Amino acid sequence: MKGKRILLGISGGIAAYKCCALVRLMVKAGAHVQVILTPDAAAFVSPLTLSVLTKNPVLSTFSNKDGVWNNHVDIALQTDLFIIAPATANTIGKMANGLCDNLLLATYLSAKCPVIFAPAMDLDMHEHPSVKQNIKQLISFGNHLIPAENGELASGLTGTGRMAEPETIMQHIANYFDGDKKLKGKQVLVTAGPTYEAIDPVRYIGNHSTGKMGLAIAHSFAAQGAEVVLICGPGVSQLSSSTHINRIDVTSALEMHKACIQHFKRADITIMSAAVADYRPAQSATQKIKKNGDILNLELVKNSDILQDLGTKKTSKQLLIGFALETQNELAHAKDKLKRKNLDMIVLNSLNDKGAGFGTDTNKVTFIFKSKKSKALPLMTKQEVAHELVLEAIKFLA
């Protein structure tokens, strides 16, 4: 990032306070940072603070107090990367529909460089169909999304809508300035999320997986130039933000098995991070089962073991990585799974570790290799874990 010219557009949301930390990280990495505020953003973060951190005047209007024009065209053309964070629902809507009523939007419409945007808003706003459509529209224009994260919001509610943390945004920035795409031309298959096994049209057997780990893995591999097929189970609401990711949505273990078999042959690297149901109802009722009696007996049959099936088909040139989420005898169970399923590597995480497992933005894992060596990682964000996984894959291919 040293010497790169980064333009940071800050719109009017409470998450703007995080931008001070983001600016500090970018400057520390050697980047030249210019900040543009929307008129409302100055109510959330001080222009003076940002000016001191960047050592550049902060821009907000089309001309400064001396009447000198802030040329949005020149600003855009002199930029290597444009980041809009936080991107509020209002700013996203204007970007998606070509509206231009402030300096930030005028500069965006003039930009020739890559544009990254990091949404931040309350959970109901984030889930509104119009906002979802606007985000999809921006991605279709070639802009790059850093998905909003799940957590406590300014409203006091908890859900998806938090702007990504500065460290996460920095990882995305670093990926764009990594000219050596070590996985360019490689085919990667990733699974993410749960599977739902229907009991009847209303009920299902499932688990608590959100797909966050799998999404982070897919984006990290795409950032290194790989073409990624991402097979997602239901309930994975975050959008896939890269044009290098082909997302396929499935519901059941049978559907995921079929999709994996279809795409595995072409994959150089396969990472099976989905939490696939081991069993499914022997019979799925076509109508809702009515409550009748104190006990409902449900017969279950075993699903095909997708990872084991892929292990039997794997060639010596393919890298196959599995995940093991355990609650007891973690290391022994993971090593057994590694051997039985003919894996090159398995990622072990335990529900006994605070900050690991389903629904969190962090994970604490141990990499266990076919060579019997292992590598324990400290508690990290899931994006950081994904980056470490990419580095191991690059070593394998080398």
N, C-alpha and C positions, 0 to 999 in steps of 0.2 A: 504493500500500500504506500510505500514511501514515495512522496512526490505526486501522488495521484490527487486530482482535483475532485472533491466530493461536495455536492450541493445537498444540503439538508433542508427540506421543507417541513415546517412544523405548523400543523393546523390546531384549531382551538379546542383542545380536550385536556382533561386533567392529566392524562398520561404524558403531556408535554414535559412534565418535571423530569422524566427519565432521560430526556434528551441531553441534559447537562452531563450525565455520566457517559452517554453515547459519544458526545462530542469529545470528551476527554480521552476516551479510548481511541478514537480515530486520530486525534492529534498526536497521541503517544505513539501510534503506529507509523507516524511520519506523513500523514495525509494533510493536504491543504483543504480546510473546511470553510465553506461559505454557508451561512444560514439565511433562509427566507422565512419570515413569519407571516401568517395570515393576520388580518387586523385583530381577530379575537384571541389569537395565540398569546399575545403579550400579556393578557390577563392571567395566564397560567405559568409563564416562565419569563424571567427578566431578560430583555434584550441586552442590558449591560453585562449580566453574567455570561451570556453566550458570546458577546463580543470579547470579553476578557479571555475566555477559554479558547476561542478560535483565533484571537489576535486580528480579527477582521470586523469591519462594521457590519451590523446585522441589518438586512434589508427587509422592508415591509410594505413600502409604497412605491409608486411609479417614479417619484422624484423625492430627493431628500429635502431637508429643511432649507437648504440653500438654493433649491430649485434645479439641482442637477439631476438629469434623467437617469434612472436605473434601467439600463437597456436590457430587457428580458431576453431578447434574441441573443445578444452577446453573452449574457450569463449562461444561457443554455448551451451555446456552442462551445464554450470554454470548459465544459464539465465532462469528466470521465464517467461519473455515476451520480444519479439523482435518487435520493432517498426521501420518501414522504412518510414521516413518522412523528406523531400519530397521524394516521389518515382517518378523519372522522367520517361519519355517514354522509354529512353534508359535502365534504370535499370529494369523497369517492363518487357521489352522485354527479357532481359537476364535472369531474374528470371523465366519467363514463359518457357523458352527454355533451361534451364540448362547450360547457359554459365557462365564462371567463370574466370574473368580476374582481380579481385581485392579482397581485404580482406573482404569487406562487402558481396560480392556474395559468397565467399567461406564459410563464417560463416553462411549465409542464407541456403546454401545447406546442412550444417551440423546440423541445428537447429532441436531440438526435441520439443521445446516449441511452444506455439501459436505465430503466426506471424501476425501483423497488418500492413497494408500499406496504406499510404495516398498519392494518386497521386497529382502531380502539374505540369501543362504544359499549353501551349496556347490552346485556344478553338478548333482550327482546328486540332491540334494534338490529343486532347482529343477525338474528334469525329471521328478520322480516324479508319476505320474498323480493321486495324491490332492492334491498341492499345486497342480497345474494346475487340477484341478476346483474347489478352494477359491478360487483366484484368479478363475476364471470366475464363480463364485457371487457373490463380492464385487462384481464388475463388474455383474452382473445386478441387484444391489441398488441400483445407482446410484453406487457408489463409483468413484473415478477412479484408474487404475493409472499409475504411472510405471515403465515396464519396467526390470527389472534389466539391467545392462550386461555386456558380455563383457570379460574381462581376467584378470589374476592374482588368485587368491583366497587367503584366509588359510591354506587347507590346503596351498598350494603348487601346486595344480592351476591350469589355465587354462581358462576357459569362462564361460558365462553364469551370473550369480549375484551380481555386484558391485552394491551399491546405487548408484543414479545419483549423480553428483557434485553437490555443493551448488549449483553454478551452474545445472545442469539442473533441479533441483528448484525453484530460484528462478524460472526461466523459466515453469514450470507455475503457480507461485503468482501471478506477475504476470499471466498469462493470465486467471486466474479473477477478478482484481480489475480487469480492463480492461472497464469498463462499456460502452464504445463498441465494439461488435462490428461492425467495418467490413465484414465479408463475410457478415453475417446474410442468409439467403435465397438466397445464391449457391450454385450447383452446381459442385463441383470433382471432376475425375477425376484420379487419381494411379495410376501403375504403379510396382511395386517388386519387387526381387529378380531372380533369373535365370529362364531357361526351360530345361527339360530335353527333349532331343529323343531319343526312344527308338531305340536300336540293336536291342535285343531286350528281353525282359522283365526282364533283369538290368542291362544297361548303357545308358548314355545319353551324349549330348554336352551339356556344360553349362559353367558358368563359376563364378568365385569370389564372385559377388555375394551379400550377406547380406540386402539389403533395408533396411539401417539408414537410409540416406538417404531412401528413399521413405516409410518409417514416420514419420520425423521431419517430413517435409513434410506428410503427411496430418494428423498431430496439430497442427501449427502452423496449418494452415488451419481445422481443426475448432475450435481455440481462439478463432478470430476469428469464429465463428458460422456458417461454411460447412457445407453438407451434402456430405460427401466419399464418393465411391465409390473404394475402394482395391482395385486388382486386383493380387494378390500371386502371384508365382511360387513354386515349391516351395522348401522349406528356410527360409522366413521364419518363424522360430519365435516371435518376440515377439508378444504379444497386442496387438490394437488396443484402446486403453483408453477411447475416447470413444463415447458413444451417437450422436454425429454422424458416425461412420464406418461405412459399410456395406462390409465386407470380402468380397471374392470371390476364392477361391483357384483358380488354374489351374496347369497343368503345362507345356504346350508353347506354342510361339510361335503356332501356329494357334488354340489356345484363347484365348490373350491377345488375339490379333487380333479374334476374334469378340466377346469381352467389351468391348473398346474401341469397336468399331464400334457395338455396342448402346447404350452409354452416352454416347458422344461428343456426340450431337446436343443433349442437354439440358445439357451442361457449359458453364458460363461460362468456366471456367479448366481447362486440361488440362496436367499436368506428367508427362512421360514419362521417369521416372528408372530404369525397369527395364533390365536388361542382356539384351536379347532376342537369341537365337541367329540369326545370319545364314543358316545352312544347317541342314538336317535330312537324315537318311538317306533315300535314295530309297525304300528298302524297309525296314520294321521287321520283323525276324524274329519269328514267333509263339512260337518256342522258343529257348532259350538256344543261342547259337552256340558250338559246341565248338571247342577249340583243335586246329587241323589245319594244319600247315605253318608256315613262318617268316614268311609275309606274309599279311595280311588286307586285301583291297582293299574299301574302303567308298565307294560312290557317294553323293555328296551333291547335294541340289537346294536352290535358293535359297528361303528363306522370304519371304513378303510383307513389305514394309517398312511396318510399322504406322504409324510417325510420318509417313512420306511420304503414306500413304493418308489420314491425318487432315488433313494439310496441304492436300490437294486438296479436302476437304470443309469446311474452316474458313470461317466467315463473318467479316465485319469486326468483329462484336461479341464474337467469341471470342478468348481469349488462349491460344496454344499455345506451350509451352515444352519444349524437348528437352534432353537431356544428351549430352555428348561426352567419353568417356574416351579419351585419346590417349597415345601413347608417343613420337611424333616429329612435327615440323612441326605442333604442337598448334593454334596460332592459325589457321593457314591451313586446316587440315582442319575446324575448328569453324565458321569463317566460310562455307566451302563448303557444309557441312551445313545451316547456317542458311538459306542462300539456296535450295538445291535442294529443301528440304522445306517451304518457305513458313512458317517459324517466326517468331514475334514476338521470341523470345529463346532463347538457348542457354546452358547452363551447362557450361563447360569445366573439366575437371580432368585432371591428368596423373599417370600412375603414376611419373613421375620426381620428383615432389614428395613428400618424406618426410611421412608422416601423412595422405596422401590416398589415395583409391581404395577397394578392397574390404576389408571386414572391420574397418576402423578406426572409432574413435568420433569422429574428426576428419576434416576435409576442407579443402582449399585450392582455391578455385575462382575463375574469372573469369566474370562475366556479360557476354555479348555481345548487343547489341540490334540489332533490324532497322534502326535509324537509323544503324548502324555505330559507335555509341559503345560503350565497354566499361567495366567496373568490376571491378577486381581486388580480391579480399578476402584478408586474411591468413589464416593457419591458424586455424580455428575448430572448435568442436564441430559435429557435424552438425545439432544442434538450433538452433545459432546461424545456420548457413547457411540452414536452413529458414525461420527468422524473417526473414532478409534477403530471401529469395525472396517471402515473403508481402507484405512492404513494397513490393516492385516490382510485384506483382500489384495491390495496392491503388492504386498510382499509375496503372497502365494503365486500370483501371476508372474512375478519376476523370476 
